[in-house]
């Protein structure tokens, strides 16, 4: 079995050797040598070789004749081939000789074709490279000319379009490497220019604001000339009512116009006179920087940076100087800077797309408005000059109108102006207080003499005064009042004008203005003028004649109050009978002043009477006079003379017609009655003075004589208007008391006490008892030997009896 397998394997190997390339029989032979039947295989190989040799031999024998024939034919062909070779060689020689020029031409043509192909390739490459170089050259020129936004566009086109087409060249690589650097350079340069722009608008805010406010003032003047009626609620209109002229004057151009350098030159003459914001500040850096950052994909970064920087500038602008309140220029610079800031923001808002939005601007304005109001409240409180406050108010109104023209709400500013109005009123009151006092101090308290019709009309035009009787009198003549009246009336009108000036342009209704003026005028009348009149009445060295003139003056001013009412109604166009209209308190003010002057007259008269009474020197221990008549005391005679002279002045000032310089009758009567009562009361007090411990009957007789002198004065009627003996009633208490003691009519007094028909009804039992006690003391000390005289002893007993009865009477009455 093993031999059969070996034989089959050897057969397979032989077939493989026969069919395989000799170069690849190595593995086959190795398998033979690795086996154990090497000799047997060699035998089989030799047998196979012998078989192939026999087959070859058979084949050669079969084809030998054909081979011989082929050799014979081949020998014949060799001869012919030699001839052909010679011919070919000759032909080749001739061909080589003849083709040498053609070969040269062909070589030249080949070289030309290569050059042509190279030229075409070069042209193609240059076609792609030249735009790159041209664009890069343009980029360099734009960078040199500082046209950074076009340069950035060129850079973007170069990077995205031209460089990819140009291929991989060294210069392209260098350019590609420089592109990020150029972008950073453009970005940094644009930011630097933006910083310069921010610094520029910070420096020019004052000028921009001044320009905008001038434009608003011009527009307001034009509105006033076109429509003379007062503007109503102008300060509360919205953006729809913004004056287009302001915005046009400030040169708010569209973004495209600014980028292309096209400016609005319409109304060129007006712009020459009032330059716009673009004439003062070049806005191109902010537009350029915005575009550059937008192209770089950094728009948000730029917007945040711009808004942050402008907020910082807003805080600086809104910080007022510490001495701003000293001059109007300080306020004007403050307002100019604020207006300039917001005009720039409004300009940027309307010429950029989203760099600042309405919400951002409104937020800034709310912040600014709160700080402006706080600053104005603080600084205006330091001001004590009404002219400066009025100028400040006008400036605030212009400031508000200017910003209102740009759509900013300004109602808080007008509310604050109403607050400042209260302060302005207080300052006016202080100034007019000084003015009124100067008028009072400079007044001569004498009726005004007029010698010509012109002078008369001059005074009557200054204050309302009509007196047909006085007009009939010939010149020269005197007006009943002093210079005080026309001056005060003119000052009242000046005060009303001052109040009206502040109310202008506050966008208040006529009723509100009228109410405001009336309330301020009432304060002037009830506080300032009232205090000044009290000052005039109470100040030292004011004589009775001056007080009389004050009463006359206040009477005329009281009569002129309804003219003031008409004056206010005329300037405010509000009828005085309007419902809820405030009434002037002038009538009550002047009445109170007149009453105070009257009271001061009474007080001064009483004080003068007291001076005379201090000269009284009664001998309280005087003996009872004999048959001779007693004379009145010297001090009393002087006092009566003084009163007669005084009351003649009350009723007829020297050199003045009676009917135009007399004190009102009731005042004169009251003064006269008050004087008489004061004399009577003072004499009564002299009797009851605790320091006077003893009074004799002789002293009572002297006092009785003095009282008779006073009664004679009262009976003579120093002031007209008293009915009957009314003035004598002032002395009735003293008269009845003296009659009771001098007539010693105690029985009648004691019997009729308490009855309405009692003769001594006005004698108080306490008073009588006190006086009897003093007489009793006199009798006890001066009549040491009274017990030896029956008359004196009986009188002493009678006094004791009367005293006892009076005490019982007092006790009964008390019970």
DATAWO-V930278 format. One record per pair of residues at least 4 apart in sequence whose C-alpha atoms are under 7 Angstrom apart, sorted by the first residue. I is the first residue (numbers start at 1). GAP is how many residues later the second one is. Records with the same first field share a line. If there is no record, write none. Layout:
I: GAP + GAP
//
This chain:
1: 4
2: 4
3: 4
4: 4
5: 4
6: 4
7: 4
8: 4
9: 4
10: 4 + 31
11: 4
12: 4
13: 4 + 15
14: 4
15: 4
16: 4
17: 8
20: 4 + 5
21: 4
25: 4
26: 4
27: 4
28: 4
29: 4
30: 4
31: 4
32: 6
33: 5
37: 4
38: 4
39: 4
40: 4
41: 4
42: 4
43: 4
44: 4
45: 4
46: 4
47: 4
48: 4
49: 4
50: 4
51: 4
52: 4
53: 4
54: 4
55: 4
56: 4
57: 4
58: 4
59: 4
60: 4
63: 4
64: 4
65: 4
66: 4
67: 4
68: 4
69: 4
70: 4
71: 4
72: 4
73: 4
74: 4
75: 4
76: 4
77: 4
78: 4
79: 4
80: 4
81: 4
82: 4
83: 4
84: 4
85: 4
86: 4
87: 4
88: 4
89: 4
90: 4
91: 4
92: 4
93: 4
94: 4
95: 4
96: 4
99: 4
100: 4
101: 4
102: 4
103: 4
104: 4
105: 4
106: 4
107: 4
108: 4
109: 4
110: 4
111: 4
112: 4
113: 4
114: 4
115: 4
116: 4
117: 4
118: 4
119: 4
120: 4
121: 4
122: 4
123: 4
124: 4
125: 4 + 41
126: 4
128: 37 + 38
129: 4 + 37
130: 4
131: 4 + 31
132: 4 + 26 + 30 + 31
133: 4
134: 4
135: 4 + 19 + 23
136: 4
137: 4
138: 4
139: 4 + 12 + 15 + 16
140: 4
141: 4
142: 4 + 5 + 6 + 9
143: 4 + 5 + 8
147: 4
148: 4 + 38
149: 4 + 139 + 142 + 143
150: 4
151: 4
152: 4
153: 4
154: 4
155: 4
156: 4
157: 4 + 5
158: 4 + 5
159: 4
160: 4
161: 4
162: 4
163: 4 + 9
168: 4
169: 4
170: 4
171: 4
172: 4
173: 4
174: 4
175: 4
178: 4
179: 4
180: 4
181: 4
182: 4
183: 4
184: 4
185: 4
186: 4
187: 4 + 105
188: 4
189: 4
190: 4 + 99
191: 4 + 98
192: 4
193: 4 + 92
194: 4 + 91 + 92 + 95
195: 4
196: 4
197: 4 + 88
198: 4
199: 4
200: 4 + 81
201: 4 + 80
204: 4 + 76
205: 4 + 131 + 132 + 135 + 136
206: 4 + 127 + 130 + 131 + 134
207: 4
208: 4 + 69 + 132
209: 4 + 127 + 128 + 129 + 130 + 131
210: 4 + 126
211: 4 + 63 + 64
212: 4 + 34 + 38 + 190
213: 4 + 185 + 186 + 189
214: 4
215: 4 + 31
216: 4 + 30 + 186
217: 4 + 181
218: 4
219: 4
220: 4
221: 4
222: 4
223: 4
224: 4
231: 276
232: 275
233: 274
234: 273
235: 166 + 169 + 175 + 176 + 272
236: 175
237: 4
238: 4 + 169
239: 167 + 168
242: 162 + 163 + 164 + 165
243: 162
244: 4
245: 4
246: 4
247: 4 + 5
248: 4
249: 22 + 27
250: 26 + 27
251: 25 + 26 + 27
252: 95
253: 4 + 5 + 10 + 11 + 98
254: 4 + 97
255: 4 + 96 + 97
256: 4
257: 4 + 5 + 6
258: 4 + 5 + 26
267: 4
268: 4
269: 4
270: 4
271: 4 + 5
275: 4
276: 4
277: 4
278: 4 + 5
283: 4
284: 4
285: 4
286: 4
287: 4
288: 4
289: 4
290: 4 + 9 + 12
291: 4
292: 4
293: 4 + 5 + 6 + 9
294: 4 + 5
298: 4
299: 4
300: 4
301: 4
302: 4
303: 4 + 52
304: 4
305: 4
306: 4
307: 4
308: 4
309: 4
310: 4
311: 4
312: 4
313: 4
314: 4
315: 4
317: 20 + 21
318: 20 + 50 + 53 + 54
320: 4 + 14
324: 6 + 7
325: 5 + 6 + 54 + 55 + 57 + 58
328: 4 + 60 + 64
329: 4
330: 4
331: 4
332: 4
333: 4
334: 4
335: 4 + 64
336: 4
337: 4
338: 4
339: 4 + 64
340: 4
341: 4
342: 4
343: 4
344: 4
345: 4
346: 4
347: 4
348: 4
349: 7 + 8
356: 4
357: 4
358: 4
359: 4
360: 4
361: 4
362: 4
363: 4
364: 4
365: 4
366: 4
367: 4
368: 4
369: 4
370: 4
371: 4
372: 4
373: 4 + 40 + 43
374: 4
375: 4
376: 4
377: 4
384: 43
385: 4 + 42
386: 4 + 38 + 41 + 42
387: 4
388: 4
389: 4 + 35
390: 4 + 112
391: 4
392: 4
393: 4 + 24
394: 4
395: 4
396: 4
397: 4 + 108
398: 4
399: 4
400: 4 + 10 + 13
401: 4
402: 4
403: 4 + 5
404: 4 + 5 + 6
410: 4
411: 4
412: 4
413: 4
414: 4 + 92
415: 4
416: 4
417: 4
418: 4
420: 4
421: 4
422: 4
423: 4
424: 4
425: 4 + 95
426: 4
427: 4
428: 4
429: 4 + 95 + 99
430: 4
431: 4
432: 4
433: 4 + 95 + 96 + 99
434: 4
435: 4
436: 4 + 52 + 93 + 96
437: 4 + 95
438: 4
439: 4 + 45
440: 44 + 96
443: 40 + 41
445: 37 + 101 + 104
446: 36 + 103
447: 31 + 32 + 33 + 34 + 35
448: 30 + 31 + 32 + 33 + 34 + 35
449: 28 + 29 + 30
450: 5 + 6 + 26 + 27 + 28
451: 4 + 24 + 25 + 26
452: 4 + 23 + 24
453: 4
454: 4
455: 4
456: 4
457: 4
458: 4
459: 4 + 27
460: 4 + 5
462: 24 + 28
463: 23 + 26
464: 96
467: 4
468: 4
469: 4
478: 178
480: 180 + 181
481: 4 + 68 + 71 + 72
482: 71
483: 4
484: 4
485: 4 + 68 + 72
486: 4
487: 4
488: 4
489: 4
490: 4
491: 4
492: 4
493: 4
494: 4
495: 4
496: 4 + 21 + 25
497: 4
498: 4
499: 4 + 18
500: 4 + 17
503: 10
508: 4 + 5
509: 4
510: 4 + 62 + 63 + 64
511: 4 + 63
512: 4
513: 4 + 59
514: 4 + 58 + 60
515: 4 + 66 + 67
516: 4
517: 4
518: 4 + 64 + 66
519: 4
520: 4
521: 4
522: 4 + 62 + 63
523: 4
524: 4 + 5
525: 4 + 5 + 60 + 61 + 64
526: 4 + 59 + 63
527: 4
528: 4
529: 4
530: 4 + 59 + 63
531: 4
532: 4
533: 4 + 60
534: 4 + 59
535: 4
537: 10 + 60
542: 4 + 5
543: 4
544: 4 + 57
545: 4
546: 4
547: 4 + 50 + 54
548: 4 + 115
549: 4
550: 4 + 47
551: 4 + 43 + 46
552: 4 + 111
553: 4
554: 4 + 36 + 40
555: 4
556: 4
557: 4 + 33
558: 28 + 29 + 32
560: 4
561: 4 + 25 + 26
562: 4
563: 4
564: 4
565: 4 + 11
566: 4 + 10
567: 4
568: 4
569: 4 + 5 + 6 + 7
576: 5
585: 4
586: 4
587: 4
588: 4
589: 4
590: 4
591: 4
592: 4
593: 4
594: 4
595: 4
596: 4
597: 4
598: 4 + 69
599: 4
600: 4
601: 4
602: 4 + 69 + 72
603: 4
604: 4
605: 4 + 70
606: 4 + 69 + 72
607: 4
608: 4
609: 4 + 30
610: 4
612: 23 + 27
615: 20
616: 19
619: 80
620: 74 + 75 + 76 + 79
621: 73 + 74 + 75 + 78
622: 74 + 76 + 77
623: 73 + 74 + 75
624: 73 + 74
625: 73
630: 72 + 75
631: 74
632: 4 + 5 + 73 + 74 + 77
633: 4 + 73
634: 4
635: 4
636: 4 + 70
637: 4
638: 4
639: 4
640: 4 + 73
641: 4
642: 4
643: 4
644: 4 + 74
645: 4
646: 4
647: 4 + 71 + 72
648: 4
649: 4
650: 12 + 13 + 18
651: 7 + 11 + 12
652: 6 + 9 + 10
653: 8
656: 5
657: 4
658: 4
663: 4 + 5
664: 4
665: 4
666: 4
667: 4
668: 4 + 51
669: 4 + 50
670: 4
671: 4
672: 4
673: 4 + 54 + 57
674: 4
675: 4
676: 4 + 54
677: 4 + 53 + 54
678: 4
679: 4
680: 4 + 50 + 51 + 54
681: 4
682: 4
683: 4
684: 4 + 50
685: 4
688: 83
693: 81
694: 80 + 81 + 83 + 84
695: 4 + 79 + 80 + 83
696: 4 + 79 + 82
697: 4
698: 4
699: 4
700: 4 + 38
701: 4 + 41
702: 4
703: 4
704: 4 + 34
705: 4
706: 4
707: 4
708: 4
709: 4
710: 4
711: 4 + 17
712: 4
714: 4 + 13 + 14
715: 10 + 13
722: 4 + 5
728: 4
731: 4
732: 4
733: 4 + 29 + 30
734: 4
735: 4
736: 4 + 24 + 26 + 27
737: 4 + 26
738: 4
739: 4
740: 4 + 5 + 6
745: 4
746: 4
747: 4
748: 4
749: 4 + 11
752: 6
753: 5
764: 4
765: 4 + 41 + 45
766: 4
767: 4
768: 4
769: 4 + 34 + 37
770: 4
771: 4
772: 4 + 31
773: 4
774: 4
775: 4
776: 4 + 23
777: 4
778: 4
779: 4
780: 4
786: 6 + 7
787: 6
789: 4
790: 4
791: 4
792: 4
793: 4
794: 4
795: 4
796: 4
797: 4
798: 4
799: 4
800: 4
801: 4
802: 4
803: 4
804: 4
805: 4
806: 4
807: 4
808: 4
809: 4
810: 4
811: 4
//
